[in-house]
Amino acid sequence: MPEPLNANTALPNCIWVVHGPNLNLLGSREPHIYGHDTLETINKQLIALGKPYGTQVYCTQSNHEGALVDAVQSAISQSKG
């Protein structure tokens, strides 16, 4: 996750992707069901998809609900819309 910005700064054209519990196991946990792509690979693909549009993509993952709530609340204070 990027460093927190000052309260008066908002990021234009950004997308925040919040991955929930167990997605850190993608690529290693039951790949015959969930596939072989890791979360890192998926995040890199998402970031690359945003670049042609001038959109910054921020990805975070946690297995803990509180950390996910913190990430969403941080995104709200750093984004427009």
N, C-alpha and C positions, 0 to 999 in steps of 0.2 A: 504494500500500500504506500502511496506517496506520502511525503512529509506533510503535516497539517499546514494549511495556508492561513494567512491572517483573515480575520472575520470579514473584512471588506473586499476580499478577493474571491471571485467565483470563476470556475473553469468553464469556458465556452466549449461546446461540442465535446462533451465527455460522456462516457458510459461506464458505469460501475457494475461489475459482475461479482456477485457474492455467491460463492459455492459453499454448500452446506456440508454436514457431516458425511464422512467416509469417502468423499470424492477425491481425497488425497490418495486413495488406494486404486484409482483408475489405472488400468494397464497391468496391475499385478493381481488384483482380486477377481477371480473368476473371469479371465479374459475371454473365455468361450461365450460368456453371456454379455459382458460389458465392453468387450473389445480390448485392443492392445494399446490404444492411445492413452498416454498419461495426462494428468491434469496440466502439467507444464506444457505439453504439446498443444493441448486445446487452448490454453491461455495465449500461447504464441500465435496461434491461428486467429484468435479473436482480435488480438492487438494488430496483426497484419491486415485484417479485414477493415479496421477503422482508419488506417493510414490514408487510403485514397480519398477519403471523405474529410480529411483533416480532423478526425475524431480521435481523441485520446481514450484508450480503453484501460481501465484499472481493474485488476482481478485480485480477489482475496478469497481465502478458504479457511474455514475453521471447523473443528468438531465441537465447539463450545457455543451455545446459544448466545451467551453474553458478548462474546467477541464478535459475533455476527451482527448483533444489535448495535454495538459500538461502531462497526464498519458502516452500517447504514446511516447512523446518525452523523458520522463524520462526513459522509458523502453529501448529506443534506446541507450541511453548513458550508460545503466547498463547491456547490454546484448551483446552476440556475435551473429551475423547474423541478 
